[in-house]
Amino acid sequence: MQRLYDFLRRHPTWVDSFWAVLLFGISVMSVAVREEGGQDLPGTSSEAIIVPVLLLLGLVIALRRRMPEKMLVLAIVVGLAQLVLNVAPTPVNFAFLVITYTVAATGARWASRLALGAGLCAAPLAQTRWPEQDSSVLGNVALVIFLTVPFALAWVLGDSIRTRRAYYEQLEERATRLEKEREAQSKVAVAAERARIARELHDVVAHNVSVMVVQADGAAYVLDSAPDQAKKALETISSTGRQALAEMRRLLGVLRTGEHQESGEYVPQPDVEQIDDLIQQCRSSGLPVDFKVEGTPRPLPSGVELTAYRIVQEALTNTRKHGGPNTGASVRLVYFDDGLGLLVEDDGKGAPHELYEDGGADGSGHGLIGMRERVGMVGGTLDAGPRPGGGFRISALLPLKPAH
């Protein structure tokens, strides 16, 4: 049945043709029965006139959806011909109701207004041309009103369908436009976040190079008097240089297009040691935070430290924004042999996942988008989502070795 239904939906003209043939056959049988019964009926009985009228009205039904305006004009012409040639209505005259609905639903506006006017005039003209012999004037007037109502209802129904379709099309167009705008905003947010990360990585690399310069100057100063200190300074220069190169590789790998450096002073970027200060600030603002460090703390690459700080900052900011009253949070830093683990959870009422996707710490950024960009820069992984029973959870693993 579903295949048959789909086939009929794809071929509406076949359906209309079926109804046209059915009404044509019923009309022919009706005329034949009247002639055989010898009834004194209004209108002519000449087949040379009746058959073309029936065929043309059947054609109106068959092609109503393919060319509604033309079929409306044809129906009006055939109706006028019936009045002039005295061809009384038959069942196939149902085509006037059908074309009125069709034009009101899918036709041009001028055709819709024409169909309404013609439909309102059809019953009075037909009743004037073929009045009921056994009915009074008041009865004929009542019959005209009764026959006019279906035309008005058909036009109202068709116009309502037109309005509803236009409304749905407008909704679909709006949804498509909003989806495109959302994608464009996401791309802009990603580009802006990458530009911001590029500036921060610039600071990291600049800091490493500064350390190398200072260590090189110190090594040159004590090279003759304290060779051991000079050797240690050279080792520091070597490790710092490798770290700076690793950060630069990440920068060039993520930022495939050049970003213009904005002017302004550069300040030292936060690291994992400042997470404790960040949590103290949150506690002073009224958000209770449980902070624990597991494992053995050790020096980390600057990019990893910056990423860890920003993730905790963004997560606690989202907790304050969306957690609601009486919300608590917990932060865990876990030092593994080959990575740094982060776990930030809250027990608040939470917010839809889309808000975390769209709302950054400043209220206008893209929170999780920025987190994923940062974690991707250092070759790590991020898992974020609602907790069972309420609240939100953000888990990240940042490798200590640079991803190649």
C-alpha positions, 0 to 999 in steps of 0.5 A: 500500500505504501508503494501505491501511495508513493506512486500516486503522489508522484503521478497526481495527473493519473489520479485526476484522470481517473476521477475525470473518467469516472465522472464522465461515465456517471454523467453519460449514464445519467443522461442515458437513463433520463432519455430512456425514462422519457423524463421531462428534463430541462436542457437539450439532449443532443449528443453532438452538444452534450458529449463535447461539454462532458469531455471538456469538463472531464479535461478540466479535472484531469489537468487541473494541477498541471495548468490550473489557470488555463483549466479555470478559463476553460471551465468558465467558457464551457459553463457559459456555453452550457448556458447558451446552448441549454445543456443542463448540469450533470455530475461532471459539473463537479469540475467547477468546484474542483477547479475553484479549490485548485486555483485558490490553493495553487493558482495565481492570485488573479485566477483565485479571485476570478474563481471566487467570482465565477463560483459565486455567480454559477449557482444563480445563473444556473438556477435562473437558466433552469429554475425548479418548476415546482418550487416557489420564488423563495424556494429557488432563492434558498436553493441558490444560497444552498448551491453557492455555499459549496463554491465559497467553502471550496475557495476558502479551503483552497486559500487556507491551504495556500496560506498554510503552504506559504507559512511552512515554506517560510519556516523551512526557508527560515530554518535553512537560513538560520542553519547557514548563519549558525554554520557561518557563526561557528566558522567565525568563532573557530577563526577568532579562537584560532587567532586568539590561540595564535597570539597566546602561542606567540607569547609562549614561543617568545617567552621560550626564546627569551629564556634561551637568550638569557641562558646563552648570555649566562653561559657565555659569561661563565664559560671559562670560570664555571664550565658546569654552569655553562653546560647546564645553561646549554642543556636548558637552551636545548630543551627550551628550543625544542619546546619552542619548535614543538609549539611552532609546529602546532601553530603552523599545523592548525593555522593554515591561513595567515593571521595578522598580529594585533598590536598591544603589549604581551603579558605572561600567560597563565600556567597550572600553578595559577589554577589555584588562584583562579579557584580562590577567585571562584570561591570568593565569588560564592562558588564552592570548588573542591580542588585536588592534585593527584600524581607528582607535579613536574614541569610541563610544556607551556602550551599544555599549561596554558590549555589546562588553565583555559579549560578550567577557567572556561568550565568554572565560568560556565558553572557560574552562568548555568549551574544555578543557585547552591551549585558546587564544583570540583576540579581534579588535576592528575599527573600521569606518566605521559600526560596531564588529566583534567576533570571539572564537574558541577552538580548544578541544574545545568543548561542545554548542551547547545548553550555550552557549545555557543556560550563562552566565558565572555558570554559571546564566544563558543565555549566548547569550540574553543576548548576543542581547538585548544586541546587539539592544538596540543594533540589531546582529547576532550569529552564534555556533556551532562552528568547523570542526575544533573550537572555538567562534566568536562574531561580532558587528557593533554599529552606531555609529549608534542604530537608529530 
